[in-house]
Amino acid sequence: MRDGAGFDVVEPGEPIGELDPPQALGNRLTTMKGRVALDWERVYGAKMYQVYMSTSNDPFKWELVAVTTKSRLNVDSLQPGTFYWFSVSAVGTAGTSSKSDPAQAMAA
């Protein structure tokens, strides 16, 4: 279908619905002191990601540490040599996914 100016009209997108939680949450090697470099697989339909951190795994005490549009994040100002747990949720037009499986990482 074309509009009055002769351009194709793009059909509006359909809502995707509930998003799956991000998968393959892991950390990349970094030499920056006090940093954990995280990455995960992108989720189709996600507009942004919420990144959570916990200093305990029994029980997890999740704290929102960042919101990003990318599928990677550097978390800085951490205690070097300390283990932290991270989890990520995807945010789309239909809401927020459940959290990813937690991943443990040590701050450089």
C-alpha positions as CSV (number, residue, x, y, z in Angstrom):
1,M,0.0,0.0,0.0
2,R,1.2,3.5,-0.8
3,D,0.5,6.8,0.8
4,G,-0.5,10.0,-1.1
5,A,3.1,10.9,-1.7
6,G,3.9,7.5,-3.3
7,F,5.8,6.0,-0.4
8,D,5.2,2.5,0.9
9,V,3.2,2.5,4.2
10,V,4.7,0.3,6.8
11,E,2.2,-1.8,8.8
12,P,2.4,-1.1,12.5
13,G,4.2,-3.9,14.4
14,E,2.3,-6.4,16.5
15,P,3.0,-6.6,20.2
16,I,5.5,-9.4,20.9
17,G,4.1,-10.4,24.2
18,E,6.0,-11.6,27.2
19,L,9.8,-11.7,26.7
20,D,12.0,-14.6,27.5
21,P,14.7,-13.9,30.1
22,P,18.2,-13.2,28.7
23,Q,20.4,-16.3,28.2
24,A,24.1,-17.0,28.4
25,L,24.9,-14.4,31.0
26,G,28.7,-14.4,31.5
27,N,31.7,-12.3,32.1
28,R,34.6,-11.2,30.0
29,L,38.2,-10.9,31.1
30,T,39.1,-7.4,32.2
31,T,42.2,-5.9,33.8
32,M,40.4,-2.8,35.1
33,K,40.6,-2.9,38.9
34,G,37.2,-3.3,40.6
35,R,35.4,-4.1,37.3
36,V,33.2,-6.9,36.2
37,A,32.5,-7.0,32.4
38,L,29.2,-8.8,31.7
39,D,27.6,-9.9,28.4
40,W,24.5,-11.9,27.4
41,E,22.5,-12.9,24.4
42,R,20.1,-10.3,23.1
43,V,16.4,-10.9,23.5
44,Y,14.1,-10.4,20.5
45,G,11.7,-7.5,21.3
46,A,13.7,-6.2,24.2
47,K,14.0,-2.4,24.3
48,M,16.4,-2.4,27.3
49,Y,17.8,-4.6,30.0
50,Q,17.9,-4.3,33.8
51,V,21.0,-5.6,35.5
52,Y,20.9,-6.8,39.1
53,M,23.7,-7.6,41.5
54,S,23.8,-9.5,44.7
55,T,26.6,-9.9,47.2
56,S,25.0,-13.0,48.6
57,N,23.6,-16.2,47.0
58,D,21.8,-17.6,50.0
59,P,19.5,-15.9,49.7
60,F,20.0,-13.6,46.7
61,K,19.5,-10.0,47.6
62,W,19.1,-8.4,44.2
63,E,19.8,-4.7,43.7
64,L,19.2,-2.9,40.4
65,V,22.6,-1.6,39.4
66,A,22.0,-0.5,35.8
67,V,19.6,-0.2,32.9
68,T,21.1,-0.4,29.4
69,T,20.0,-0.9,25.8
70,K,23.1,-3.0,25.0
71,S,23.7,-6.7,25.7
72,R,26.9,-6.0,27.7
73,L,27.8,-3.8,30.7
74,N,30.8,-2.9,32.8
75,V,30.0,-2.8,36.5
76,D,32.7,-0.7,38.2
77,S,33.7,0.4,41.7
78,L,33.5,-3.1,43.1
79,Q,35.8,-4.6,45.7
80,P,38.7,-6.3,43.8
81,G,38.9,-10.1,44.4
82,T,35.3,-10.3,45.7
83,F,32.7,-12.5,44.1
84,Y,29.4,-11.0,43.0
85,W,26.3,-12.6,41.5
86,F,24.5,-11.0,38.6
87,S,21.2,-11.4,36.8
88,V,19.5,-9.6,33.9
89,S,15.9,-9.1,32.8
90,A,14.7,-7.9,29.4
91,V,12.2,-5.0,29.2
92,G,9.8,-4.7,26.2
93,T,6.5,-3.1,25.5
94,A,4.6,-5.9,27.2
95,G,6.6,-5.6,30.4
96,T,9.7,-7.1,32.1
97,S,10.8,-10.7,31.7
98,S,11.8,-12.8,34.6
99,K,15.5,-12.7,35.6
100,S,18.1,-14.7,33.8
101,D,19.9,-17.5,35.6
102,P,22.4,-15.9,37.9
103,A,26.1,-15.8,37.0
104,Q,28.9,-15.4,39.5
105,A,31.9,-13.2,38.7
106,M,34.9,-11.9,40.6
107,A,35.8,-8.2,40.4
108,A,39.3,-7.7,38.8
